[in-house]
Amino acid sequence: MMVRKTLTSALLVLALTGQMSQTTAAQDISVLTAETAMLQSSDHSVLMRAAVAACLLHPTDRKTILTLLEGAKWTVGGDDEWIEAGFNDVWVTLMGSNDDFFCDVQGDISQAAALAGLKDMITAAHWDNWTITQEDGECHSLNHPQGPGIYITSAGNDPVCTPQPHSAIRIAGQRN
């Protein structure tokens, strides 16, 4: 019976892995999947990491990201082009369509803390070959040859690169 459960679990993981993009196939997706299990955390940094992990697992599939957020009981609103989901003062904005789409995660942690958490998660997932560049002050861009673009700024309508108590992490499925 135990062998059967293990085999069933292994087949489920293989099936889920097959549905992931080629970008995530080279990494240890179990790390990102485990992070998404924290989508109901009361800790802002943990909650932001969970939302970012959902976006990294599905960088070009907003419907799947939305399904994960709705399943975790996030409040969801918006329309076909602009969807916003929130839980415990962390907000995810899904903008655009699947072929030209980005996922923006905003919350109450600094840009430096957001970068540190993101680097920890990427390292734990064995997702190598990232290039990290720093713009004016606290803004950083993370680029991967086969991955999405990741940009860290302050939160809000007019993001800035000066140290702020709130940050935004944007994952763009299509890089410019």
N, CA, C and O atoms as a DFTB+ gen file, in Angstrom:
704 C
 N C O
     1  1       0.830      -1.193       0.000
     2  2       0.000       0.000       0.000
     3  2       0.874       1.257       0.000
     4  3       0.580       2.211      -0.720
     5  1       1.941       1.266       0.797
     6  2       2.838       2.410       0.875
     7  2       3.528       2.651      -0.460
     8  3       3.701       3.796      -0.878
     9  1       3.923       1.562      -1.134
    10  2       4.575       1.674      -2.436
    11  2       3.596       2.284      -3.438
    12  3       3.990       3.099      -4.272
    13  1       2.338       1.901      -3.361
    14  2       1.327       2.408      -4.275
    15  2       1.130       3.915      -4.069
    16  3       1.038       4.665      -5.040
    17  1       1.065       4.360      -2.806
    18  2       0.913       5.791      -2.516
    19  2       2.132       6.568      -3.002
    20  3       1.998       7.654      -3.564
    21  1       3.318       6.009      -2.784
    22  2       4.537       6.675      -3.235
    23  2       4.558       6.785      -4.748
    24  3       4.911       7.831      -5.291
    25  1       4.183       5.710      -5.434
    26  2       4.143       5.708      -6.886
    27  2       3.110       6.707      -7.397
    28  3       3.370       7.440      -8.351
    29  1       1.938       6.736      -6.763
    30  2       0.899       7.687      -7.149
    31  2       1.389       9.111      -6.973
    32  3       1.176       9.951      -7.848
    33  1       2.041       9.394      -5.855
    34  2       2.585      10.735      -5.608
    35  2       3.644      11.089      -6.638
    36  3       3.675      12.215      -7.134
    37  1       4.513      10.140      -6.965
    38  2       5.563      10.389      -7.951
    39  2       4.959      10.680      -9.325
    40  3       5.427      11.570     -10.034
    41  1       3.921       9.929      -9.701
    42  2       3.266      10.161     -10.987
    43  2       2.577      11.513     -11.019
    44  3       2.585      12.189     -12.049
    45  1       1.975      11.920      -9.892
    46  2       1.338      13.227      -9.812
    47  2       2.368      14.335      -9.986
    48  3       2.130      15.299     -10.713
    49  1       3.507      14.199      -9.321
    50  2       4.578      15.194      -9.458
    51  2       5.066      15.253     -10.904
    52  3       5.283      16.340     -11.439
    53  1       5.240      14.096     -11.538
    54  2       5.674      14.075     -12.935
    55  2       4.639      14.729     -13.842
    56  3       4.993      15.461     -14.766
    57  1       3.370      14.468     -13.583
    58  2       2.317      15.081     -14.389
    59  2       2.316      16.589     -14.215
    60  3       2.207      17.326     -15.195
    61  1       2.438      17.056     -12.978
    62  2       2.483      18.493     -12.726
    63  2       3.723      19.117     -13.339
    64  3       3.660      20.217     -13.887
    65  1       4.838      18.429     -13.251
    66  2       6.076      18.935     -13.828
    67  2       5.929      19.078     -15.331
    68  3       6.425      20.041     -15.915
    69  1       5.263      18.146     -15.954
    70  2       5.057      18.223     -17.393
    71  2       4.229      19.418     -17.806
    72  3       4.346      19.889     -18.937
    73  1       3.382      19.923     -16.899
    74  2       2.556      21.078     -17.202
    75  2       3.297      22.385     -16.973
    76  3       2.841      23.430     -17.438
    77  1       4.417      22.361     -16.276
    78  2       5.187      23.566     -16.012
    79  2       5.925      23.986     -17.279
    80  3       6.137      23.178     -18.184
    81  1       6.303      25.227     -17.331
    82  2       7.065      25.709     -18.480
    83  2       8.462      25.103     -18.466
    84  3       8.920      24.611     -17.435
    85  1       9.140      25.139     -19.616
    86  2      10.503      24.637     -19.684
    87  2      11.421      25.425     -18.776
    88  3      12.441      24.904     -18.324
    89  1      11.079      26.672     -18.502
    90  2      11.881      27.514     -17.616
    91  2      12.006      26.876     -16.239
    92  3      13.096      26.824     -15.670
    93  1      10.891      26.392     -15.708
    94  2      10.914      25.843     -14.368
    95  2      11.352      24.384     -14.336
    96  3      11.655      23.860     -13.264
    97  1      11.390      23.723     -15.479
    98  2      11.716      22.300     -15.502
    99  2      13.137      22.025     -15.026
   100  3      13.394      20.973     -14.440
   101  1      14.067      22.950     -15.265
   102  2      15.457      22.728     -14.885
   103  2      15.710      22.958     -13.406
   104  3      16.772      22.593     -12.899
   105  1      14.786      23.536     -12.725
   106  2      14.973      23.832     -11.317
   107  2      14.216      22.840     -10.443
   108  3      13.471      21.997     -10.942
   109  1      14.415      22.952      -9.146
   110  2      13.702      22.119      -8.193
   111  2      12.365      22.797      -7.905
   112  3      12.260      23.621      -6.996
   113  1      11.347      22.442      -8.687
   114  2      10.056      23.111      -8.549
   115  2       9.369      22.808      -7.227
   116  3       8.440      23.516      -6.839
   117  1       9.810      21.768      -6.529
   118  2       9.188      21.462      -5.243
   119  2       9.386      22.606      -4.251
   120  3       8.546      22.811      -3.375
   121  1      10.484      23.353      -4.375
   122  2      10.722      24.504      -3.501
   123  2       9.666      25.568      -3.760
   124  3       9.080      26.109      -2.823
   125  1       9.423      25.869      -5.037
   126  2       8.423      26.871      -5.378
   127  2       7.021      26.398      -5.021
   128  3       6.202      27.183      -4.543
   129  1       6.743      25.127      -5.250
   130  2       5.443      24.574      -4.897
   131  2       5.215      24.647      -3.390
   132  3       4.119      24.985      -2.945
   133  1       6.241      24.333      -2.604
   134  2       6.124      24.423      -1.143
   135  2       5.872      25.865      -0.711
   136  3       5.112      26.107       0.227
   137  1       6.500      26.813      -1.382
   138  2       6.265      28.230      -1.053
   139  2       4.806      28.604      -1.291
   140  3       4.223      29.334      -0.489
   141  1       4.203      28.119      -2.380
   142  2       2.813      28.482      -2.671
   143  2       1.849      27.925      -1.631
   144  3       0.722      28.406      -1.513
   145  1       2.274      26.929      -0.885
   146  2       1.434      26.391       0.190
   147  2       1.255      27.398       1.325
   148  3       0.414      27.204       2.203
   149  1       2.046      28.476       1.307
   150  2       1.992      29.492       2.361
   151  2       1.144      30.695       1.948
   152  3       1.310      31.773       2.520
   153  1       0.245      30.549       0.979
   154  2      -0.567      31.656       0.487
   155  2      -1.594      32.174       1.485
   156  3      -2.348      33.091       1.158
   157  1      -1.646      31.611       2.699
   158  2      -2.534      32.114       3.744
   159  2      -1.747      32.537       4.979
   160  3      -2.319      32.634       6.064
   161  1      -0.479      32.784       4.840
   162  2       0.371      33.163       5.964
   163  2      -0.028      34.535       6.513
   164  3      -0.537      35.383       5.781
   165  1       0.207      34.739       7.795
   166  2      -0.011      36.055       8.398
   167  2       1.262      36.890       8.366
   168  3       1.221      38.077       8.688
   169  1       2.383      36.304       7.988
   170  2       3.667      37.000       7.888
   171  2       3.815      37.571       6.481
   172  3       3.786      36.832       5.498
   173  1       3.972      38.886       6.392
   174  2       4.022      39.544       5.077
   175  2       5.147      39.029       4.190
   176  3       4.930      38.803       3.000
   177  1       6.332      38.840       4.733
   178  2       7.441      38.386       3.888
   179  2       7.190      36.967       3.377
   180  3       7.503      36.664       2.225
   181  1       6.634      36.104       4.208
   182  2       6.313      34.731       3.786
   183  2       5.203      34.763       2.731
   184  3       5.254      34.041       1.735
   185  1       4.217      35.601       2.965
   186  2       3.093      35.710       2.035
   187  2       3.551      36.251       0.680
   188  3       3.107      35.775      -0.365
   189  1       4.436      37.241       0.701
   190  2       4.967      37.762      -0.567
   191  2       5.772      36.707      -1.307
   192  3       5.656      36.580      -2.526
   193  1       6.591      35.946      -0.581
   194  2       7.364      34.871      -1.218
   195  2       6.434      33.837      -1.844
   196  3       6.702      33.341      -2.938
   197  1       5.346      33.512      -1.155
   198  2       4.385      32.540      -1.677
   199  2       3.756      33.040      -2.972
   200  3       3.615      32.284      -3.933
   201  1       3.382      34.309      -2.993
   202  2       2.777      34.878      -4.194
   203  2       3.793      34.945      -5.334
   204  3       3.461      34.644      -6.481
   205  1       5.015      35.332      -5.025
   206  2       6.071      35.373      -6.043
   207  2       6.335      33.967      -6.583
   208  3       6.530      33.793      -7.786
   209  1       6.342      32.975      -5.709
   210  2       6.559      31.587      -6.151
   211  2       5.465      31.161      -7.129
   212  3       5.751      30.501      -8.128
   213  1       4.215      31.535      -6.849
   214  2       3.116      31.212      -7.768
   215  2       3.368      31.841      -9.140
   216  3       3.139      31.213     -10.174
   217  1       3.839      33.084      -9.133
   218  2       4.120      33.780     -10.394
   219  2       5.312      33.156     -11.124
   220  3       5.307      33.065     -12.351
   221  1       6.324      32.729     -10.380
   222  2       7.494      32.105     -11.009
   223  2       7.169      30.718     -11.566
   224  3       7.717      30.314     -12.592
   225  1       6.281      29.996     -10.892
   226  2       5.884      28.678     -11.393
   227  2       5.112      28.779     -12.712
   228  3       5.185      27.888     -13.559
   229  1       4.376      29.874     -12.869
   230  2       3.494      30.029     -14.031
   231  2       3.662      31.425     -14.641
   232  3       2.697      32.189     -14.681
   233  1       4.859      31.775     -15.115
   234  2       5.123      33.153     -15.541
   235  2       4.343      33.623     -16.762
   236  3       4.313      34.822     -17.043
   237  1       3.718      32.719     -17.485
   238  2       2.926      33.117     -18.646
   239  2       1.496      32.594     -18.565
   240  3       0.801      32.547     -19.579
   241  1       1.052      32.203     -17.383
   242  2      -0.275      31.599     -17.242
   243  2      -1.039      32.244     -16.088
   244  3      -1.063      31.713     -14.978
   245  1      -1.654      33.378     -16.356
   246  2      -2.351      34.097     -15.285
   247  2      -3.556      33.335     -14.758
   248  3      -3.915      33.501     -13.593
   249  1      -4.192      32.504     -15.581
   250  2      -5.350      31.745     -15.124
   251  2      -4.955      30.777     -14.006
   252  3      -5.688      30.634     -13.027
   253  1      -3.813      30.117     -14.142
   254  2      -3.351      29.195     -13.107
   255  2      -2.973      29.946     -11.828
   256  3      -3.267      29.487     -10.724
   257  1      -2.320      31.104     -11.983
   258  2      -1.979      31.916     -10.810
   259  2      -3.264      32.339     -10.100
   260  3      -3.360      32.244      -8.876
   261  1      -4.234      32.798     -10.852
   262  2      -5.511      33.219     -10.276
   263  2      -6.202      32.059      -9.559
   264  3      -6.777      32.247      -8.487
   265  1      -6.150      30.884     -10.136
   266  2      -6.741      29.697      -9.502
   267  2      -6.068      29.410      -8.163
   268  3      -6.749      29.085      -7.190
   269  1      -4.739      29.527      -8.100
   270  2      -4.020      29.324      -6.831
   271  2      -4.454      30.350      -5.785
   272  3      -4.698      29.993      -4.633
   273  1      -4.551      31.619      -6.176
   274  2      -4.927      32.677      -5.239
   275  2      -6.369      32.515      -4.765
   276  3      -6.652      32.672      -3.577
   277  1      -7.270      32.205      -5.672
   278  2      -8.672      31.989      -5.302
   279  2      -8.803      30.780      -4.375
   280  3      -9.591      30.798      -3.430
   281  1      -8.025      29.729      -4.651
   282  2      -8.048      28.538      -3.804
   283  2      -7.553      28.816      -2.394
   284  3      -7.931      28.123      -1.449
   285  1      -6.706      29.833      -2.250
   286  2      -6.187      30.228      -0.932
   287  2      -7.064      31.304      -0.290
   288  3      -6.691      31.888       0.728
   289  1      -8.225      31.565      -0.883
   290  2      -9.220      32.501      -0.343
   291  2      -8.781      33.963      -0.397
   292  3      -9.160      34.753       0.468
   293  1      -7.979      34.334      -1.413
   294  2      -7.639      35.728      -1.618
   295  2      -8.856      36.439      -2.195
   296  3      -9.634      35.823      -2.923
   297  1      -9.037      37.715      -1.887
   298  2     -10.104      38.528      -2.450
   299  2      -9.686      38.924      -3.864
   300  3      -8.606      39.479      -4.066
   301  1     -10.539      38.640      -4.833
   302  2     -10.188      38.847      -6.241
   303  2     -11.210      39.775      -6.893
   304  3     -12.414      39.655      -6.667
   305  1     -10.706      40.698      -7.705
   306  2     -11.567      41.589      -8.470
   307  2     -10.869      42.016      -9.729
   308  3      -9.674      41.773      -9.899
   309  1     -11.610      42.655     -10.621
   310  2     -11.002      43.167     -11.834
   311  2     -11.753      42.741     -13.066
   312  3     -12.927      42.376     -13.013
   313  1     -11.042      42.796     -14.191
   314  2     -11.645      42.457     -15.472
   315  2     -10.682      41.588     -16.276
   316  3      -9.730      41.034     -15.727
   317  1     -10.931      41.474     -17.569
   318  2     -10.105      40.600     -18.401
   319  2      -8.652      41.050     -18.494
   320  3      -7.759      40.210     -18.613
   321  1      -8.394      42.357     -18.442
   322  2      -7.034      42.866     -18.599
   323  2      -6.321      43.116     -17.276
   324  3      -5.094      43.036     -17.223
   325  1      -7.042      43.412     -16.226
   326  2      -6.450      43.842     -14.960
   327  2      -7.150      43.109     -13.823
   328  3      -8.309      43.392     -13.518
   329  1      -6.451      42.174     -13.200
   330  2      -7.018      41.431     -12.079
   331  2      -6.179      41.750     -10.850
   332  3      -4.950      41.729     -10.905
   333  1      -6.850      42.043      -9.744
   334  2      -6.133      42.307      -8.501
   335  2      -6.654      41.351      -7.435
   336  3      -7.861      41.172      -7.270
   337  1      -5.711      40.739      -6.716
   338  2      -6.055      39.808      -5.640
   339  2      -5.309      40.241      -4.385
   340  3      -4.143      40.631      -4.453
   341  1      -5.978      40.170      -3.248
   342  2      -5.335      40.587      -2.019
   343  2      -5.635      39.663      -0.860
   344  3      -6.692      39.036      -0.786
   345  1      -4.665      39.600       0.047
   346  2      -4.815      38.834       1.275
   347  2      -3.834      39.402       2.289
   348  3      -2.641      39.505       2.006
   349  1      -4.320      39.766       3.454
   350  2      -3.478      40.207       4.564
   351  2      -2.489      41.309       4.142
   352  3      -1.302      41.250       4.464
   353  1      -2.996      42.301       3.425
   354  2      -2.213      43.462       2.976
   355  2      -1.075      43.129       2.013
   356  3      -0.114      43.891       1.909
   357  1      -1.171      42.014       1.317
   358  2      -0.280      41.713       0.192
   359  2      -1.190      41.661      -1.035
   360  3      -2.263      41.057      -1.010
   361  1      -0.734      42.308      -2.106
   362  2      -1.555      42.422      -3.307
   363  2      -0.821      41.857      -4.519
   364  3       0.378      42.069      -4.701
   365  1      -1.567      41.142      -5.330
   366  2      -1.049      40.622      -6.591
   367  2      -1.893      41.227      -7.703
   368  3      -3.121      41.141      -7.684
   369  1      -1.230      41.831      -8.660
   370  2      -1.905      42.358      -9.835
   371  2      -1.470      41.516     -11.024
   372  3      -0.279      41.337     -11.278
   373  1      -2.451      41.006     -11.743
   374  2      -2.211      40.225     -12.957
   375  2      -2.701      41.079     -14.109
   376  3      -3.898      41.339     -14.235
   377  1      -1.778      41.513     -14.944
   378  2      -2.144      42.438     -16.007
   379  2      -1.713      41.917     -17.364
   380  3      -0.608      41.399     -17.527
   381  1      -2.606      42.063     -18.336
   382  2      -2.326      41.627     -19.693
   383  2      -2.897      40.242     -19.946
   384  3      -3.574      39.660     -19.099
   385  1      -2.604      39.733     -21.134
   386  2      -3.060      38.395     -21.489
   387  2      -1.870      37.445     -21.451
   388  3      -0.731      37.878     -21.273
   389  1      -2.130      36.165     -21.615
   390  2      -1.088      35.159     -21.451
   391  2       0.107      35.356     -22.370
   392  3       1.217      34.956     -22.018
   393  1      -0.086      35.959     -23.532
   394  2       1.061      36.132     -24.425
   395  2       1.826      37.432     -24.163
   396  3       2.910      37.624     -24.715
   397  1       1.294      38.310     -23.346
   398  2       1.965      39.557     -22.975
   399  2       1.440      39.935     -21.592
   400  3       0.499      40.720     -21.474
   401  1       2.043      39.382     -20.557
   402  2       1.458      39.367     -19.233
   403  2       2.509      39.610     -18.174
   404  3       3.668      39.230     -18.344
   405  1       2.107      40.249     -17.063
   406  2       3.001      40.318     -15.916
   407  2       2.224      40.110     -14.631
   408  3       1.016      40.336     -14.562
   409  1       2.949      39.677     -13.624
   410  2       2.424      39.431     -12.290
   411  2       3.191      40.346     -11.342
   412  3       4.416      40.260     -11.260
   413  1       2.493      41.216     -10.631
   414  2       3.102      42.199      -9.744
   415  2       2.669      41.903      -8.314
   416  3       1.472      41.882      -8.027
   417  1       3.629      41.671      -7.405
   418  2       3.342      41.351      -6.006
   419  2       3.809      42.530      -5.161
   420  3       4.974      42.922      -5.232
   421  1       2.900      43.100      -4.355
   422  2       3.241      44.248      -3.522
   423  2       2.906      43.971      -2.068
   424  3       1.894      43.342      -1.756
   425  1       3.780      44.456      -1.173
   426  2       3.543      44.255       0.252
   427  2       4.432      45.125       1.120
   428  3       5.209      45.943       0.629
   429  1       4.297      44.927       2.410
   430  2       4.952      45.760       3.421
   431  2       6.321      45.258       3.835
   432  3       6.575      45.073       5.025
   433  1       7.202      45.037       2.880
   434  2       8.601      44.760       3.194
   435  2       9.454      45.642       2.283
   436  3       9.009      46.037       1.205
   437  1      10.651      45.944       2.707
   438  2      11.528      46.821       1.927
   439  2      11.996      46.122       0.650
   440  3      11.890      44.903       0.515
   441  1      12.513      46.919      -0.276
   442  2      13.052      46.347      -1.503
   443  2      14.245      45.441      -1.188
   444  3      14.414      44.400      -1.823
   445  1      15.065      45.827      -0.221
   446  2      16.221      45.002       0.155
   447  2      15.761      43.655       0.698
   448  3      16.340      42.620       0.369
   449  1      14.719      43.665       1.532
   450  2      14.187      42.408       2.082
   451  2      13.545      41.576       0.975
   452  3      13.663      40.351       0.972
   453  1      12.870      42.234       0.038
   454  2      12.261      41.514      -1.084
   455  2      13.333      40.830      -1.923
   456  3      13.176      39.674      -2.318
   457  1      14.427      41.548      -2.196
   458  2      15.532      40.968      -2.973
   459  2      16.158      39.795      -2.225
   460  3      16.425      38.752      -2.821
   461  1      16.394      39.958      -0.929
   462  2      17.004      38.878      -0.140
   463  2      16.123      37.632      -0.144
   464  3      16.624      36.522      -0.323
   465  1      14.822      37.804       0.049
   466  2      13.908      36.662       0.046
   467  2      13.860      35.979      -1.305
   468  3      13.825      34.751      -1.389
   469  1      13.859      36.781      -2.367
   470  2      13.842      36.229      -3.717
   471  2      15.115      35.451      -4.015
   472  3      15.059      34.358      -4.577
   473  1      16.263      36.011      -3.640
   474  2      17.539      35.319      -3.858
   475  2      17.580      34.009      -3.073
   476  3      18.062      33.001      -3.591
   477  1      17.083      34.001      -1.827
   478  2      17.035      32.768      -1.040
   479  2      16.177      31.707      -1.728
   480  3      16.563      30.541      -1.798
   481  1      15.017      32.115      -2.235
   482  2      14.112      31.164      -2.872
   483  2      14.725      30.615      -4.155
   484  3      14.644      29.413      -4.408
   485  1      15.330      31.468      -4.962
   486  2      15.947      31.027      -6.213
   487  2      17.118      30.083      -5.929
   488  3      17.297      29.083      -6.623
   489  1      17.904      30.403      -4.916
   490  2      19.030      29.543      -4.548
   491  2      18.526      28.183      -4.061
   492  3      19.054      27.146      -4.464
   493  1      17.507      28.182      -3.197
   494  2      16.954      26.921      -2.683
   495  2      16.379      26.063      -3.804
   496  3      16.411      24.835      -3.728
   497  1      15.857      26.705      -4.836
   498  2      15.274      25.981      -5.971
   499  2      16.324      25.556      -6.998
   500  3      15.989      24.960      -8.022
   501  1      17.598      25.863      -6.722
   502  2      18.688      25.509      -7.643
   503  2      18.461      26.092      -9.036
   504  3      18.739      25.448     -10.048
   505  1      17.953      27.318      -9.067
   506  2      17.715      28.004     -10.324
   507  2      18.905      28.920     -10.551
   508  3      18.942      30.046     -10.055
   509  1      19.874      28.426     -11.304
   510  2      21.153      29.108     -11.493
   511  2      21.124      30.047     -12.698
   512  3      20.119      30.150     -13.402
   513  1      22.235      30.719     -12.915
   514  2      22.480      31.576     -14.073
   515  2      21.663      32.866     -14.087
   516  3      21.353      33.393     -15.155
   517  1      21.319      33.371     -12.919
   518  2      20.635      34.662     -12.848
   519  2      21.667      35.780     -12.886
   520  3      22.727      35.679     -12.268
   521  1      21.357      36.825     -13.598
   522  2      22.151      38.045     -13.597
   523  2      21.356      39.080     -12.823
   524  3      20.201      39.358     -13.147
   525  1      21.977      39.651     -11.799
   526  2      21.301      40.656     -10.985
   527  2      21.956      41.998     -11.248
   528  3      23.165      42.157     -11.076
   529  1      21.153      42.955     -11.665
   530  2      21.657      44.302     -11.892
   531  2      20.954      45.253     -10.940
   532  3      19.806      45.029     -10.554
   533  1      21.646      46.304     -10.571
   534  2      21.076      47.296      -9.671
   535  2      20.966      48.622     -10.402
   536  3      21.915      49.097     -11.026
   537  1      19.790      49.198     -10.306
   538  2      19.589      50.512     -10.875
   539  2      19.774      51.538      -9.759
   540  3      20.384      51.219      -8.738
   541  1      19.288      52.710      -9.918
   542  2      19.440      53.765      -8.919
   543  2      18.887      53.332      -7.571
   544  3      17.676      53.154      -7.437
   545  1      19.736      53.159      -6.576
   546  2      19.278      52.856      -5.227
   547  2      18.883      51.409      -5.026
   548  3      19.695      50.502      -5.206
   549  1      17.620      51.196      -4.649
   550  2      17.141      49.879      -4.227
   551  2      16.513      49.045      -5.339
   552  3      16.151      47.895      -5.089
   553  1      16.367      49.565      -6.545
   554  2      15.744      48.798      -7.627
   555  2      16.737      47.791      -8.198
   556  3      17.897      48.112      -8.457
   557  1      16.255      46.573      -8.387
   558  2      17.077      45.511      -8.959
   559  2      16.304      44.811     -10.073
   560  3      15.075      44.745     -10.045
   561  1      17.028      44.300     -11.037
   562  2      16.465      43.463     -12.083
   563  2      17.179      42.123     -12.020
   564  3      18.397      42.068     -11.853
   565  1      16.430      41.059     -12.151
   566  2      16.992      39.725     -12.200
   567  2      16.603      39.135     -13.543
   568  3      15.427      39.107     -13.905
   569  1      17.590      38.670     -14.270
   570  2      17.341      38.108     -15.596
   571  2      17.969      36.730     -15.704
   572  3      19.042      36.470     -15.158
   573  1      17.287      35.864     -16.411
   574  2      17.740      34.495     -16.633
   575  2      17.627      34.222     -18.132
   576  3      16.664      34.660     -18.761
   577  1      18.592      33.509     -18.716
   578  2      18.546      33.267     -20.163
   579  2      17.237      32.639     -20.652
   580  3      16.763      32.984     -21.734
   581  1      16.650      31.731     -19.883
   582  2      15.393      31.102     -20.280
   583  2      14.241      31.465     -19.353
   584  3      13.150      30.911     -19.492
   585  1      14.450      32.371     -18.423
   586  2      13.425      32.662     -17.436
   587  2      12.721      33.969     -17.665
   588  3      13.026      34.708     -18.602
   589  1      11.779      34.244     -16.801
   590  2      11.068      35.519     -16.870
   591  2      11.970      36.645     -16.367
   592  3      12.987      36.392     -15.722
   593  1      11.597      37.871     -16.661
   594  2      12.286      39.013     -16.081
   595  2      11.675      39.320     -14.717
   596  3      10.457      39.240     -14.554
   597  1      12.504      39.667     -13.743
   598  2      12.014      39.999     -12.402
   599  2      12.548      41.382     -12.057
   600  3      13.738      41.655     -12.209
   601  1      11.656      42.250     -11.591
   602  2      12.018      43.621     -11.295
   603  2      11.526      43.976      -9.896
   604  3      10.378      43.694      -9.553
   605  1      12.379      44.588      -9.094
   606  2      12.025      44.965      -7.724
   607  2      12.078      46.482      -7.615
   608  3      13.103      47.097      -7.912
   609  1      10.972      47.083      -7.189
   610  2      10.883      48.523      -6.981
   611  2      10.094      48.769      -5.702
   612  3       9.778      47.836      -4.964
   613  1       9.782      50.034      -5.450
   614  2       8.847      50.338      -4.377
   615  2       7.446      49.993      -4.872
   616  3       7.233      49.820      -6.072
   617  1       6.508      49.896      -3.964
   618  2       5.114      49.667      -4.337
   619  2       4.487      50.993      -4.742
   620  3       5.076      52.055      -4.538
   621  1       3.299      50.929      -5.313
   622  2       2.569      52.136      -5.661
   623  2       2.522      52.397      -7.144
   624  3       3.143      51.697      -7.943
   625  1       1.762      53.433      -7.498
   626  2       1.580      53.788      -8.908
   627  2       2.822      54.397      -9.533
   628  3       3.038      54.261     -10.737
   629  1       3.635      55.060      -8.740
   630  2       4.852      55.695      -9.223
   631  2       6.050      55.098      -8.490
   632  3       6.568      55.714      -7.559
   633  1       6.500      53.901      -8.897
   634  2       7.590      53.245      -8.168
   635  2       8.885      54.038      -8.223
   636  3       9.202      54.687      -9.220
   637  1       9.622      53.966      -7.125
   638  2      10.902      54.644      -7.016
   639  2      11.957      53.648      -6.554
   640  3      11.638      52.550      -6.098
   641  1      13.217      54.051      -6.681
   642  2      14.327      53.183      -6.302
   643  2      14.978      53.596      -4.990
   644  3      16.010      53.039      -4.615
   645  1      14.402      54.550      -4.295
   646  2      14.921      54.925      -2.985
   647  2      14.354      53.973      -1.945
   648  3      13.271      53.424      -2.153
   649  1      15.050      53.758      -0.831
   650  2      14.541      52.834       0.191
   651  2      13.129      53.211       0.647
   652  3      12.865      54.359       1.005
   653  1      12.250      52.246       0.628
   654  2      10.850      52.436       1.008
   655  2      10.422      51.274       1.901
   656  3      11.020      50.200       1.841
   657  1       9.396      51.473       2.727
   658  2       8.915      50.381       3.574
   659  2       8.043      49.368       2.827
   660  3       7.708      48.316       3.371
   661  1       7.681      49.681       1.594
   662  2       6.833      48.799       0.793
   663  2       7.558      48.483      -0.513
   664  3       8.266      49.330      -1.058
   665  1       7.380      47.274      -1.005
   666  2       8.057      46.900      -2.246
   667  2       7.099      46.221      -3.214
   668  3       6.008      45.780      -2.853
   669  1       7.551      46.159      -4.444
   670  2       6.826      45.442      -5.503
   671  2       7.825      44.556      -6.224
   672  3       8.938      44.976      -6.540
   673  1       7.413      43.333      -6.476
   674  2       8.210      42.390      -7.252
   675  2       7.377      42.055      -8.481
   676  3       6.292      41.486      -8.365
   677  1       7.886      42.409      -9.657
   678  2       7.157      42.168     -10.896
   679  2       7.836      41.051     -11.667
   680  3       9.039      41.092     -11.925
   681  1       7.042      40.055     -12.028
   682  2       7.533      38.939     -12.831
   683  2       6.880      39.085     -14.202
   684  3       5.657      39.014     -14.325
   685  1       7.688      39.286     -15.214
   686  2       7.188      39.479     -16.571
   687  2       7.469      38.234     -17.393
   688  3       8.627      37.878     -17.611
   689  1       6.420      37.575     -17.848
   690  2       6.571      36.392     -18.680
   691  2       7.256      36.693     -19.991
   692  3       8.011      35.867     -20.505
   693  1       7.001      37.867     -20.535
   694  2       7.642      38.324     -21.764
   695  2       8.644      39.400     -21.390
   696  3       8.285      40.384     -20.743
   697  1       9.888      39.225     -21.786
   698  2      10.891      40.246     -21.501
   699  2      10.957      41.244     -22.640
   700  3      10.765      40.893     -23.805
   701  1      11.231      42.494     -22.291
   702  2      11.338      43.553     -23.311
   703  2      12.727      43.554     -23.905
   704  3      13.024      44.367     -24.779
